[in-house]
Amino acid sequence: MAGLVYYSSASGNTRRFVERLGRAAVRIPVSPADPMPPMPGRYVLICPTYADGEGRGAVPKQVIRWLNDPERRAGLCGVIAAGNRNFGPTYALSGRVIADKCNVPLLYSFELAGTSTDIARVTAGLDQIRDQTCSTPRPMTA
């Protein structure tokens, strides 16, 4: 069964999305001074995007810190990205960057705090992954 790990800044959009999923989740701390929480075994990462106009800084530094630990990176089996469509090509860029660098699938992307449709799709996709080894999850689509 895959757990959930997420990062959410002070805006709280990603936190609200995760809360609406109604599943246990581990939050990567906002402050670098705070210790990293224990890893939940195999997990799906939910990550917002923070990029400048050129795409720099898309992955939050705390998420990079989380993934720089080899054991935590090895537990990653897929990524779900949040973003804002107003930013065009950098929309949900963090998910594409993480998926490429960690060789895992980008499972889904949603805007801001997500819609009811996003919650339904991610819930259904996580239910499918729950009984898999997490090594071959597929994108979560309609």
Phi, psi and omega in degrees: 000136179269134174274183177238136172232139180216160172239137175217131179280189181298335179297328175079007181299313181293322177300315179298320178299311181297319178300321180292339176290335177068033181237153175298139181211150177257130180260129172287128185294149179289319184275130176297341179285339181279144179290151176287141178286166177295148178282139182273031185080221176290140185208160171255133180262132173248122190222131173283169179247132174230095183233149171280184182299340180262357180094357179290142177078018184299320181266123180303143183304324180292328177290320176299316178301316179300312185283343178289346175278120185303322180292317179293319179297322180294335179280346183290126179239358177177164182226143174240131186244144174251155179190190179231119183298340177299341182266014172054240187295344179268003177304124177056027183299327181304320180296318179293320180296311181297315180302315180294313184289328184258000178056049176232162180283145167278111188276327186190158171222149180217160182262134176053246180262008177079164178250174175299324177296317178300316180299315180297316181294315181293319178301312179298318180294319178293326176297321178293318181292329185311321184262005177263170176285352180079005181271345182224045179294150180253156177306147182266103182234176182294000000 
